[in-house]
Amino acid sequence: MRKIFVNEPVLDGNERKYLNECIDTNWISFEGPFVKKFEQGMAELTNRKYAVAVSNGSVALDTAVLALKIGEGDEVIMPTFTIISCAAPLVRVGAKPVLVDSDPYTWNMKVEDIESNITSKTKAIMVVHIYGLPVDMDPVLELAKKYNLYIIEDAAEMHGQTYKGRPCGSFGDISTFSFYPNKHITCGEGGMVLTNYEVLAERCASIRNLFFSSKKRYIHEELGYNFRMTNLQAAIGLAQLEKLDRTVAKKRHIGALYNKLLKDIGGLQIPVEKTDYADNIYWVYGVVLDDDLPIDADEFIKRLGEEGIGCRGFFWGMHEQPVFKEMNLFEEERYPVAENLARRGFYIPSGVNLNDDDQEYVVEKIKLILNQL
């Protein structure tokens, strides 16, 4: 059977060369030179002064929350439609995630719902750019200024994307990236925290490295974590960063071809191609089943899987997560757009290793299933 994976990374740049350099020099740990080079490259990409490499995108968010000293009783406004890595750091420190629903077209957080959720306890807004289009940032920046709030910007899916010409990852007081295998830049696992504030950068670096004292190594004034990135990870990440423009171009080609092949097919909502502030970068190519189709996303994914096509469902809202229900969080809260996206949305193969024939095969099988329905 033909097999098309939901995502495959492409390692055809300097990845092997840089890894061999790590091995030849014995620099495989955090203190190797590629960590600094990767940090510098990501800072340049996002027009940031400081970048702090960490072991994955989830702990990048932990680091951001800890660096801003968000804690017990604080409130942070965030989308319900996102990965649990965004809410978990808040819950761990005793802060309260205050959720907003999604825009039904861009799938990003509904910006117009933010202000009504601001209280005297609100300390930050966590912006999460979803799937290919950035959040409309100007209104968020205005609210943060008006109410003196921090912005945590999760740009995990936005490598190479811009908002009104400015790079995603440049908007938050602290911004974060992930380098998981399905990202535009990957090093297997890895993350980055970025800021323009020296004091925050220094605090992030200390959190990452067990809060070793600058005066005497094994003296610790706070409890930190081992969130360090290895030189091996950074070597791969730097090689991936070097070819980011090519990756983004390929992703947009994939998106454009899917748009062409799917535009006249009934039963599916396809991604918004562009807004007045950004062109879609198609980190993944998501579709949402119309309400009148008699199956949900899980069943559609199963049927495509029987044809050798790998797919993945959309995020499940934070307010419906069993772990948070056990904590009595988000009781009686409903977010209908996010709930619909979770049940009827999924993304089809859209990794950079995909070719046009693969896409045509995927669409052929989608049509077949829709015709059967």
N, C-alpha and C positions, 0 to 999 in steps of 0.2 A: 504493500500500500504506500502511496505517496505520503510523505510526512512533511508538514510545514509547521515549524515551531512558532509560538507566539512572539518570541524574540530570540535573536542570536547576536552576540557581540561580534564585531569585526576587529581583529588584532593584526592589521596589515601595515602598521607604521613602524615606529622605532621601539615598539614594546620589547621585542626579543633583544635588540641591541642594548637597551637600557637595563633589562634584567641581567644580561650577561655581565654588564659592568658592575652591577651589585655583587654578583657572585665572584667575579675576578678580584674585586677589591675587598671582599668580605664585609661590605657595608650593607647589611640586610635589616638592621634595626631602625628605630625611630630617629636615631642621630645621624643617619646617612644623608648625603647631600641632596638627594632627589626630593626629600620632604620640603626643604626650603624652596627649591626650584618650582615645585608644584604649587606651593603657597603663593609665590610671587606671580606665577602665571595666572592663577585664579583671581588674584587681586587686580591684575592688569585687565583681565577679561571683564570684570565688573566695576572697574574704576573705583576700587576700594583702596584704602591705605593699608589695611591689615587683613591677613588671612591666617587662620589657625586650622591646620589639618587634624582630623580626628578619625577614629576607626570605622565609623559608619554614619549614615545620615540620621539615624534615630538618636544617637548620642550627640550629634551636632545640635539637635533640638534640646536635649537635656542640658547641654553646655550653655545654650542661649538663655534658657530659663534660670539656671543657677547664676549666670553672670549678671543678669538683671536683678537678682535677689528677689525674685517673685516667690511668695511663700504663703503661709497660712492665712486664709481669709481674703487674699487677693482674688480679683476676677479678671479673666482674660477672655475677650470675645474672639470666637473662631468659628469656622464652618463645621457643621455636623458631618458634611460629606467630604471625608478625607481619611487618610490612614491613621491608625490608632497611635502611631508614633508622635503625632501632634498633640494629642490630649494626655497621653500617659505621663509626660514630664510634669504637667500641671498638677495632675492628681497625686503624683508621688510627693510633691512638696506641700500638699494641702491647699493648693489654689483651686478655684472653681472655674472650669470651662463654661463659658456662656455661649450657647450655640445659636447660629443663624442658618437659615435654609439656603438652598442653591438657586441661582438663576437657571430657568429651565432650558436656556439656549446655549449659554457658555459653560454651564455646569460649575462655575465658580461661585464663591459666597455672594449672597445677595447684599450688595454694599448698602443699599438703601435701608436695610434692616439693622444696621450697626448702631446708629445713634440712639435709637429708642432703647437699646440694651445697656447703655452706658450708665453707671451708677457711681456713687462716691467711692466704691470699692474697686472700680475698674482700674487696672494698672497697665494693661497692654491690649493691643489688637494683634492677633496672629493671622497673618495673611497667608493663604496657601494657594499658589497658582496650580490649576488643575488641568492635566492632560495635554494641553497645547496652547491655550490662550491664557494670558495673565489676567489677574484681577484688575479692575479699573482702579488705578492707584491714586489718582488726584483727589477724589472725594475722601479716601481713607487718610491721606496725608493731611488734608484740611481738618478732619476730625481729631487726629492725633495732636495737631498743633492747638486746636481749640480747647481740648480737654487735658492737655499735657500728658499724653499717653505714649508709652513705648510702642514701636512696631517691631514685631518679630516676623520676618519675611521668609517663609519656606519656599525656596526656589528649586526644590529637589528635582523637578521635572522640566526645568526651564533653561538648561545650559544652552547659551547662544540666542535666547529669546530676548526681545526688547519690548518696552512699553513706551510709546511715543519717542522712539529712538534711543531711550536710555536702557541699559542692560538690566534685565531681571537679576536680582541679587544685589542691586545698588540702592534699594529703597528703605530697607529696615534699619532701625538702630542696630539691630543684629540680623543678619541674613544667613541662611543655611542652604547647603547643597548635599545631595547624596550621589554616590558613585557606584550604586548597585548595578549588577550586570545589564539591566534593561535601560540604563540611562545613556544619554548622548555621550557622556564621558564616564567610563567605568574603570575601576581597578579591582573588580570582584566585590569587594566591600570597601567603604571609605566614605568620608564626609568632610565638609569644610564649613567653618564659621567665619563670617566676614563682617567687618565694621570699619567705621572711620574714626572711632574713638580709642585712643591709646589705652586708657584705663580699662575699657572693656576687653580689648585685645589681650592685655596682660592678664586680666582675670581669667579669660577663656584658656589661655595657655597654661595657667596654674591649675585650673580645674582639670584640664586634660592630663596633667602630669603630677597627680597626687599632692598638689600644693607643696612641693619641695620648696624650702626656703631659698631665696636668692643669696642669703648670707652663709648658710650651712645646710648642706644637702638633706640630711635626715632629720631636720627640724620642720614641723608642720603646724602652722597656725590655724588651718582649716582642714576639713576632710575633703579630699579631692578624689579623683577617679583615674584609673588607667584607661584613657580614651585615645591612646597614641596611635598614629598611623605608622606603618613600617616603611622603610626605604623601598622595599619591593612593591608595595601598593602604589607608592608615589611615583615610582619609575613608570609603571603602566599608566597611571593617571596622566602624567606629563606627556607621554606619547599620544594618548587619546586627545588631550587638549590641543596638541599641535595640529590635529586634523579635524578640529571641530567644525570649521566652515564646510568641509566636504560632507561631514555627517549631517549637518543641518540641511544642506542642499538635497541630500538623498532622502531625508525624512519628508521634506516638502514635495519632492517628486512622488514619493509613495502616497502622500495625502492627496495630491492632485490627481493621480491616476485612480485611486479609489473613488474620489469625488465624481470623476467622469464615468466610471463603470457603474456607480450606484445611484446617480442622481435621478434617474427615471424609474427607479424601483419603488413601488409602494410598500408600506408596512414598516419602514425604518426612518428614524431621524438620524441624519449624519452630522458630523461636526460642522460648526460655523466656520466658514472659510476665513473670514476676517471681520474685525470690528473697526471702529474709527481710531483705535489706539494700537492695534497689533494685527499682524498676519499670523494665522495658525502655524505653529511649529510641528504639530502632529507628533508629540512625544509618543503617544499611542493613538491609534485610529479607533475611536469608540463609536458605537451605534446604540440606539435605544429603540426597542420594539414598540410599535404602536399599541395602544390599549386594546384595540379590537382583535389583535392576534390571540389565538387560544392557548399559546404557550408562553412561558416566561424565559428569562435569559438563561437560567440553568439548563432548561431542556434544549434550548437552541444550541448552547455550547456543547451539550452532550451529542447532539446530532452532527454538529460539525466535527467533533472529535472522532466520530465513527467514520468520517471521510478523511481522517488523517490531519485535520486542521486544529492546531492548538489555539485556544482562546482563553480569556480570563475575564471574570466578572468585575463589575465596578465596585468601588468602595461601599461598605455597609456603614450607615450613619452611626456616629458616636452615641446618639441617644437610644439606639437599639442594640448596643453591645452588651452581651450577657454579663461581662465582668463589671461593667458600670451599673447595670441593674442590681447586681448583688450588693453594690455599695449605696444603693438607693439614690443614685444620681439620675437626673433628667426624668423624674417621675411625671407621668402624664404629658410629657412633651411630645409634640408631633411636628414633623417637618415633611410635608407631603411630596415636595419635589425630590428631596433626597431619598425618600422612601421609594418613590417610583424609579429613580435612577438605579438604586441598589437592586431592585427586582427585575428591571427590564433593560438594563444597560450592560454592555460587555464590550471588550475590545478584541479586534481580530489581528492576525499577524501583521506586525508593522515594524519589525526590527531592521536594522541597516543592512542585514545580509539578504533581505528579501529581493527577489527580482520580479520583473513584469509578468512573466509566465506564472509565477506563484500567486500573484495578486489576481490574475484572471481566473485561475483555478479556484481561489477562495470565493470570488464573486459568483462564479458558476454554481458552486455548491450552495451558497446563500440563496440564490435564485431558485434552485431546485427545492430547497426546504420551504421557501415561501410559497412556491407553486403547489406543493403538497398540502399546505395549510389552506 
